[in-house]
């Protein structure tokens, strides 16, 4: 599988439209006509100070868990509204800030072609699980067309999206509660949450100040499988923490009960979340088409840390290779 670059996904791009500081895209599978919408924030290239920060960030990004957290952040952003309308709103706000910094001007943020292309790539990464690389044709195609099912995590998101504004608010509060389950949330974790919680759902500090979700509040969420999506995403957030605290697990069990999800199904949703994290780690391990032995060992170690048994981790790797056309 090639690295995800603008050139590698260019055949999929049906539409790329900058709206303020947000890139809105439509990706179309050329073989099946399946269309997928996605958005991402457009960011400017930075000068020397930014490059220093980038070098520091890259040293952190070498960890597989960081890869999983980044992917999860994009996925949650789409669920909570930063994927479509919410990101458009953030784009408007960013554009206004840009104009204020520049003073009187055209009223539109100025981005280079490299900035725009990077945003298209970022948008594709939010929906990359919907596509697989076809090595025979040398192109990306819809996952369904390749005869490979979507990952369980992606399939759950597809089949049971969180569509109601009230439910989005509940999910935001669930995520903040999990992050603060032990009563001690670091500034870095607040910043991570703020990256995908849109302003219309409240600030992270504001959500932290609210009382824990009650059984009644949980019971008022939409009936059906979207409740399972809420729990699955909350589990994914908890598992991407370096240390899954007992308080987080207890709160997740309470949330499952409040949402009316049976224990066996809650365990299954937890497994979807575990496999999502390993899948993102595998994407990093196979970024060059071949997995380095030491990186594969890191994937196995990560699987153990998040409670996934070695056989499940091995099967996850095999299925990843099959989905992405690797031998």
C-alpha positions in Angstrom: 0.0 0.0 0.0 1.4 3.4 -0.9 1.8 6.3 1.4 -1.4 8.4 1.4 -0.4 11.4 -0.7 -2.3 13.9 -2.8 -1.1 12.2 -6.0 -2.1 8.7 -4.9 -5.6 9.7 -4.0 -6.1 12.2 -6.9 -8.1 9.6 -9.1 -10.6 9.5 -6.3 -11.2 13.2 -6.0 -14.5 14.2 -7.5 -14.7 17.5 -5.6 -12.4 19.6 -3.5 -13.8 22.9 -2.4 -12.3 25.4 0.0 -14.9 27.0 2.2 -13.2 29.5 4.5 -10.6 27.5 6.3 -12.2 24.2 5.6 -11.6 21.8 2.7 -14.8 19.9 1.7 -14.2 16.9 -0.5 -16.1 14.1 -2.3 -14.1 11.0 -3.0 -15.6 8.6 -5.7 -14.5 5.1 -6.3 -13.9 4.9 -10.1 -14.9 1.3 -10.2 -18.1 1.3 -8.2 -19.3 4.9 -8.2 -19.4 4.8 -4.4 -19.1 8.4 -3.1 -17.8 9.4 0.4 -17.9 13.0 1.8 -15.2 14.3 4.0 -13.7 17.6 5.3 -10.6 18.8 7.0 -9.2 22.1 8.3 -6.8 23.9 5.9 -3.6 24.9 7.7 -0.9 27.3 6.6 2.8 26.2 6.2 4.7 27.7 9.1 8.0 29.5 9.4 11.0 28.7 11.5 9.2 28.7 14.8 6.6 26.4 13.5 9.2 24.1 11.9 10.8 23.7 15.4 7.4 22.7 16.8 6.9 20.3 13.9 10.1 18.6 14.6 9.1 18.1 18.2 5.7 16.8 17.1 7.2 14.4 14.7 9.3 12.8 17.5 6.0 12.2 19.3 4.3 10.9 16.2 6.7 8.0 16.0 4.6 6.3 18.7 1.9 4.0 17.4 -0.5 5.1 20.0 -0.2 8.6 18.8 -1.2 7.4 15.4 -4.3 5.8 16.8 -5.2 8.9 18.8 -4.9 11.1 15.7 -7.1 8.8 13.7 -9.6 8.6 16.6 -9.6 12.4 16.9 -10.5 12.7 13.2 -13.3 10.1 13.5 -14.8 11.7 16.6 -14.6 15.1 14.9 -16.7 13.8 12.1 -19.3 12.3 14.5 -19.5 15.4 16.7 -19.8 17.8 13.8 -16.3 18.9 13.0 -16.5 16.5 10.1 -19.1 18.5 8.0 -21.1 21.4 9.4 -19.0 21.8 12.5 -15.8 22.0 10.6 -17.3 24.5 8.2 -18.2 26.6 11.3 -14.7 26.2 12.6 -13.5 27.3 9.1 -15.5 30.5 9.3 -14.2 31.2 12.8 -10.6 30.6 11.7 -11.1 32.8 8.6 -12.4 35.6 10.8 -9.3 35.2 13.1 -7.0 35.2 10.0 -8.6 38.4 8.8 -8.3 40.1 12.2 -4.6 39.2 12.3 -4.0 40.6 8.8 -6.1 43.7 9.3 -8.2 45.0 6.5 -7.9 42.8 3.4 -9.7 40.6 1.1 -11.7 38.9 3.9 -10.5 35.4 2.7 -7.7 33.5 4.2 -4.8 32.9 1.8 -3.6 29.4 1.4 -1.0 27.9 -0.9 -1.6 25.0 -3.2 0.4 22.8 -0.9 -1.8 23.9 2.0 -4.9 22.9 0.0 -3.5 19.6 -1.1 -2.5 18.8 2.5 -6.1 19.5 3.6 -7.4 17.1 0.9 -5.1 14.4 2.2 -6.2 15.1 5.8 -9.9 14.8 4.7 -9.2 11.5 3.0 -7.5 10.1 6.1 -10.7 10.6 8.0 -12.5 8.1 5.6 -9.5 6.0 4.5 -11.1 2.9 6.2 -13.8 3.1 3.5 -11.2 2.4 0.8 -8.6 -0.3 0.1 -5.5 -0.2 -2.2 -5.9 -2.4 -5.2 -2.3 -3.4 -6.1 -3.3 -5.0 -9.4 -4.7 -1.8 -10.7 -2.5 0.5 -8.7 -5.4 2.5 -7.3 -7.8 3.0 -4.3 -11.2 1.4 -4.6 -14.2 1.1 -2.3 -13.7 -1.5 0.4 -16.9 -3.3 -0.5 -15.8 -3.7 -4.0 -12.6 -5.5 -3.0 -14.7 -8.2 -1.3 -13.4 -7.2 2.1 -15.7 -6.0 4.8 -15.1 -2.7 6.5 -13.5 -3.0 9.9 -16.1 -3.6 12.6 -15.4 -0.1 14.0 -16.0 1.5 10.6 -19.0 -0.7 9.9 -20.6 0.3 13.2 -20.1 4.0 12.4 -21.7 3.5 9.0 -24.6 1.4 10.2 -25.4 3.4 13.3 -24.3 7.1 13.0 -24.8 9.5 15.9 -27.3 11.8 14.1 -29.2 13.6 16.7 -27.9 16.9 18.2 -28.8 15.7 21.7 -26.9 12.5 21.2 -23.9 14.4 20.0 -24.0 16.4 23.2 -24.2 13.2 25.2 -21.2 11.7 23.4 -19.1 14.9 24.0 -20.0 14.7 27.8 -19.2 10.9 27.8 -15.8 11.5 26.3 -15.0 14.3 28.8 -16.2 12.2 31.7 -14.0 9.3 30.6 -10.9 11.5 30.2 -11.6 12.9 33.7 -12.7 9.7 35.3 -9.9 9.8 37.9 -10.6 13.5 38.6 -7.2 14.5 37.3 -7.2 15.6 33.7 -3.9 17.0 32.2 -3.8 20.1 30.0 -2.6 18.0 27.1 -5.7 15.9 27.4 -7.9 19.0 27.5 -6.2 20.2 24.3 -6.8 16.8 22.7 -10.5 16.9 23.5 -10.8 20.5 22.3 -9.5 19.4 18.9 -12.7 17.5 18.2 -15.4 18.9 20.5 -17.1 21.7 18.5 -18.0 25.0 20.1 -21.7 24.4 19.8 -21.4 21.5 22.2 -19.6 23.6 24.8 -16.0 24.2 25.9 -14.1 21.3 27.5 -13.9 23.2 30.7 -17.6 23.9 30.6 -18.3 20.2 30.0 -16.0 19.3 32.9 -18.0 21.5 35.2 -21.3 19.7 34.4 -22.6 16.9 36.6 -22.1 13.3 35.4 -24.6 12.1 32.9 -27.6 10.6 34.7 -29.5 7.5 33.8 -32.4 9.6 32.6 -30.1 11.6 30.3 -28.7 8.5 28.9 -32.1 6.9 28.5 -33.2 9.9 26.4 -30.7 9.2 23.6 -32.2 7.8 20.4 -33.3 4.2 20.6 -31.4 1.7 18.5 -27.8 0.9 17.6 -26.5 4.5 17.7 -26.3 4.0 21.5 -23.8 1.2 20.8 -21.8 3.7 18.7 -21.6 6.1 21.7 -20.2 3.4 23.9 -17.8 2.1 21.3 -16.3 5.5 20.7 -16.0 6.1 24.4 -14.1 2.8 24.8 -11.8 3.9 22.0 -10.9 7.1 23.8 -10.2 5.2 27.0 -8.0 2.7 25.3 -5.8 5.3 23.6 -4.8 6.5 27.0 -1.4 5.3 28.1 -2.9 4.0 31.3 -6.5 2.6 31.4 -7.6 3.5 34.9 -10.0 1.3 36.9 -12.2 4.4 37.3 -12.5 4.7 33.5 -13.6 1.1 33.2 -16.1 1.5 36.0 -17.6 4.6 34.4 -17.8 2.8 31.0 -19.7 0.0 32.6 -22.1 2.5 34.2 -22.6 4.2 30.8 -23.3 0.9 29.1 -25.9 0.1 31.7 -27.5 3.5 31.4 -27.7 3.1 27.6 -29.3 -0.3 28.0 -26.5 -2.2 26.4 -26.1 -5.8 27.5 -22.7 -6.8 29.0 -21.9 -9.3 26.2 -22.6 -6.6 23.5 -20.6 -4.0 25.5 -17.6 -6.4 25.5 -18.0 -6.8 21.7 -18.0 -3.0 21.3 -14.9 -2.8 23.4 -13.2 -5.3 21.1 -14.2 -3.2 18.0 -12.4 -0.3 19.7 -9.3 -2.4 20.5 -9.1 -3.6 16.9 -9.5 0.0 15.6 -6.5 1.0 17.6 -4.4 -1.9 16.4 -5.5 -1.3 12.8 -4.2 2.3 13.0 -0.9 0.9 14.5 -0.7 -1.5 11.6 -1.2 1.3 9.1 1.9 2.9 10.6 3.8 -0.4 10.6 3.1 -1.0 6.9 3.4 2.6 5.8 6.2 1.6 3.4 4.5 -1.5 2.2 6.6 -3.8 4.4 6.5 -4.0 8.2 9.7 -3.6 10.1 10.2 -6.4 12.6 10.7 -4.0 15.5 7.6 -2.1 14.6 5.6 -5.3 14.4 6.8 -6.1 17.9 5.6 -2.7 19.0 2.2 -3.5 17.6 2.1 -6.7 19.5 3.1 -4.9 22.7 0.4 -2.3 22.2 -2.2 -5.0 21.7 -1.2 -6.5 25.0 -1.3 -3.1 26.8 -4.9 -2.6 25.6 -6.0 -6.1 26.6 -6.1 -7.7 23.2 -4.8 -11.3 23.2 -1.9 -12.3 20.8 -4.2 -14.4 18.5 -6.6 -11.6 18.0 -3.7 -9.2 17.2 -2.3 -11.7 14.7 -5.7 -12.1 13.0 -6.0 -8.3 12.9 -2.7 -8.1 11.1 -3.7 -10.7 8.6 -7.0 -9.0 7.9 -5.3 -5.7 7.5 -2.9 -7.2 4.9 -5.9 -8.7 3.1 -7.8 -5.4 3.1 -4.8 -3.4 1.8 -3.7 -6.0 -0.8 -0.5 -7.0 1.0 0.9 -10.6 0.8 
